[in-house]
Amino acid sequence: MKFKNYKSPKNFLDAMKIIKSDRNAVVLGGSTFIRLSNKEYSTAVDLSNLNLNCITETESEIKIGAYTSLREVETNKIIKNHFGDYFSSALQNIVGVQFRNNATFGGSIFGRLGFSETISLLSVLDCTLDLYEYGSISILDFIKRRDISRDILKQIRLKKEKGKFAFKSMQNTAEDIPVLSVAASKRDNILFTIGARPMIATIPTKAVKKANSGRLKKSNIKEIANIAVEETKFGRDHKASAEYRRSIARVLIRKALEEVME
Ligand SMILES: Cc1cc2nc3c(=O)[nH]c(=O)nc-3n(C[C@H](O)[C@H](O)[C@H](O)COP(=O)(O)OP(=O)(O)OC[C@H]3O[C@@H](n4cnc5c(N)ncnc54)[C@H](O)[C@@H]3O)c2cc1C
């Protein structure tokens, strides 16, 4: 990554003016991903003056500023009190602690990477993103809306709901990107998502409907996992074949659903 100018605006309006007026300006998160490319940008927009680095809670929500590091989200007490080890079990697999101290939670979402553990884990929660220009949008709508690209992610809001949550992923080696991930939640209903297919997380709607159509029993889980795998598209890349991903998906879905049923 190269850039000619560096700007650190003092308010959102100034930041947005730069992003809107210059198609070649880039918002910096922790820069872990964008620095991998040789692309030349006109202006790098650093949002660290905008107080986006904090986690707070209200009676009904947890709010995570977009510049909060992955490591802070992984270890934060407010998040642990509500979601137990759910967030840490997903985020602890991302490279190493030094990396997670640098990478931001917002950058991990805005990049919409197919293998993103962050997106998989948020997809089964009541999660809203607050963008400066667009306004509020659910995580599931955001990942479909690739046209939302010139905006600023301010914060991520999670509804506090009682429930059970499970995250399972498979990596070829420790610290590698996942070749498959499954996140599941049981709140009023059961919801699960399959990510790193290698495409971005998706909800297998027929299988989820089946899981919620009667009392989910352990004996049904295998059938539900099979339905999910049948309806979901898997692809191949240098990490794994589509067939391998299908096999792993069956196992991880079963494990995740068993865990939320316990
Ligand atoms: C070697 C390596 C291994 C990785 N392994 C994994 C893995 O195993 N699992 C996983 O889930 N992820 C993995 N990642 C992805 C990693 O999580 C992302 O690189 C990182 O989270 C991006 O965060 P960042 O803060 O560095 O974002 P940046 O790289 O700074 O930005 C990413 C994108 O988001 C935009 N952006 C950032 N913040 C904002 C904002 N507030 N508003 C609007 N746009 C914004 C940037 O303009 C850019 O387009 C890996 C990355 C690398 C480099």
The ligand as an SDF file (V2000), in Angstrom:
LIG
                    3D

 53 58  0  0  0  0  0  0  0  0999 V2000
   -1.9340  -12.5670    6.9990 C   0  0  0  0  0  0  0  0  0  0  0  0
   -3.3900  -12.3880    7.3360 C   0  0  0  0  0  0  0  0  0  0  0  0
   -4.1150  -13.4440    7.8790 C   0  0  0  0  0  0  0  0  0  0  0  0
   -5.4660  -13.2700    8.1910 C   0  0  0  0  0  0  0  0  0  0  0  0
   -6.1710  -14.3140    8.7440 N   0  0  0  0  0  0  0  0  0  0  0  0
   -7.4620  -14.1530    9.0700 C   0  0  0  0  0  0  0  0  0  0  0  0
   -8.2330  -15.2090    9.6430 C   0  0  0  0  0  0  0  0  0  0  0  0
   -7.7430  -16.2940    9.8740 O   0  0  0  0  0  0  0  0  0  0  0  0
   -9.5320  -14.9700    9.9350 N   0  0  0  0  0  0  0  0  0  0  0  0
  -10.1210  -13.7600    9.6960 C   0  0  0  0  0  0  0  0  0  0  0  0
  -11.3030  -13.6080    9.9740 O   0  0  0  0  0  0  0  0  0  0  0  0
   -9.4180  -12.7460    9.1550 N   0  0  0  0  0  0  0  0  0  0  0  0
   -8.1280  -12.9220    8.8390 C   0  0  0  0  0  0  0  0  0  0  0  0
   -7.4280  -11.9050    8.2610 N   0  0  0  0  0  0  0  0  0  0  0  0
   -8.1430  -10.7140    7.9620 C   0  0  0  0  0  0  0  0  0  0  0  0
   -7.9520   -9.7910    9.0770 C   0  0  0  0  0  0  0  0  0  0  0  0
   -8.9130  -10.0600   10.0750 O   0  0  0  0  0  0  0  0  0  0  0  0
   -8.1700   -8.4640    8.4160 C   0  0  0  0  0  0  0  0  0  0  0  0
   -6.9830   -8.1900    7.7140 O   0  0  0  0  0  0  0  0  0  0  0  0
   -8.3480   -7.4120    9.3660 C   0  0  0  0  0  0  0  0  0  0  0  0
   -9.3030   -7.7830   10.2740 O   0  0  0  0  0  0  0  0  0  0  0  0
   -8.7290   -6.1460    8.7110 C   0  0  0  0  0  0  0  0  0  0  0  0
   -8.7250   -5.2510    9.7310 O   0  0  0  0  0  0  0  0  0  0  0  0
   -7.8870   -3.9400    9.6340 P   0  0  0  0  0  0  0  0  0  0  0  0
   -8.2990   -3.1210   10.8120 O   0  0  0  0  0  0  0  0  0  0  0  0
   -6.4400   -4.1830    9.5160 O   0  0  0  0  0  0  0  0  0  0  0  0
   -8.4820   -3.3480    8.3000 O   0  0  0  0  0  0  0  0  0  0  0  0
   -7.7380   -2.6410    7.0860 P   0  0  0  0  0  0  0  0  0  0  0  0
   -6.8380   -3.5960    6.3990 O   0  0  0  0  0  0  0  0  0  0  0  0
   -7.1610   -1.3580    7.5360 O   0  0  0  0  0  0  0  0  0  0  0  0
   -9.0240   -2.3370    6.1880 O   0  0  0  0  0  0  0  0  0  0  0  0
   -9.7700   -3.3550    5.5650 C   0  0  0  0  0  0  0  0  0  0  0  0
  -10.8260   -2.6700    4.6800 C   0  0  0  0  0  0  0  0  0  0  0  0
  -11.8320   -2.0710    5.4710 O   0  0  0  0  0  0  0  0  0  0  0  0
  -11.8890   -0.6590    5.2320 C   0  0  0  0  0  0  0  0  0  0  0  0
  -12.1430   -0.0370    6.5480 N   0  0  0  0  0  0  0  0  0  0  0  0
  -11.4630   -0.2480    7.6860 C   0  0  0  0  0  0  0  0  0  0  0  0
  -12.0630    0.3830    8.7110 N   0  0  0  0  0  0  0  0  0  0  0  0
  -13.1440    1.0260    8.2010 C   0  0  0  0  0  0  0  0  0  0  0  0
  -14.1810    1.8410    8.7580 C   0  0  0  0  0  0  0  0  0  0  0  0
  -14.2480    2.1130   10.0730 N   0  0  0  0  0  0  0  0  0  0  0  0
  -15.1420    2.3070    7.9300 N   0  0  0  0  0  0  0  0  0  0  0  0
  -15.1030    2.0370    6.5980 C   0  0  0  0  0  0  0  0  0  0  0  0
  -14.1480    1.2710    6.0170 N   0  0  0  0  0  0  0  0  0  0  0  0
  -13.1910    0.7590    6.8050 C   0  0  0  0  0  0  0  0  0  0  0  0
  -10.5520   -0.2910    4.6050 C   0  0  0  0  0  0  0  0  0  0  0  0
  -10.6590    0.8610    3.7800 O   0  0  0  0  0  0  0  0  0  0  0  0
  -10.2630   -1.5480    3.7960 C   0  0  0  0  0  0  0  0  0  0  0  0
  -10.9870   -1.5480    2.6110 O   0  0  0  0  0  0  0  0  0  0  0  0
   -6.1000  -12.0380    7.9420 C   0  0  0  0  0  0  0  0  0  0  0  0
   -5.3600  -10.9820    7.4030 C   0  0  0  0  0  0  0  0  0  0  0  0
   -4.0260  -11.1400    7.1040 C   0  0  0  0  0  0  0  0  0  0  0  0
   -3.2650   -9.9630    6.5550 C   0  0  0  0  0  0  0  0  0  0  0  0
  1  2  1  0
  2  3  1  0
  2 52  2  0
  3  4  2  0
  4  5  1  0
  4 50  1  0
  5  6  2  0
  6  7  1  0
  6 13  1  0
  7  8  2  0
  7  9  1  0
  9 10  1  0
 10 11  2  0
 10 12  1  0
 12 13  2  0
 13 14  1  0
 14 15  1  0
 14 50  1  0
 15 16  1  0
 16 17  1  0
 16 18  1  0
 18 19  1  0
 18 20  1  0
 20 21  1  0
 20 22  1  0
 22 23  1  0
 23 24  1  0
 24 25  2  0
 24 26  1  0
 24 27  1  0
 27 28  1  0
 28 29  2  0
 28 30  1  0
 28 31  1  0
 31 32  1  0
 32 33  1  0
 33 34  1  0
 33 48  1  0
 34 35  1  0
 35 36  1  0
 35 46  1  0
 36 37  1  0
 36 45  1  0
 37 38  2  0
 38 39  1  0
 39 40  1  0
 39 45  2  0
 40 41  1  0
 40 42  2  0
 42 43  1  0
 43 44  2  0
 44 45  1  0
 46 47  1  0
 46 48  1  0
 48 49  1  0
 50 51  2  0
 51 52  1  0
 52 53  1  0
M  END
$$$$
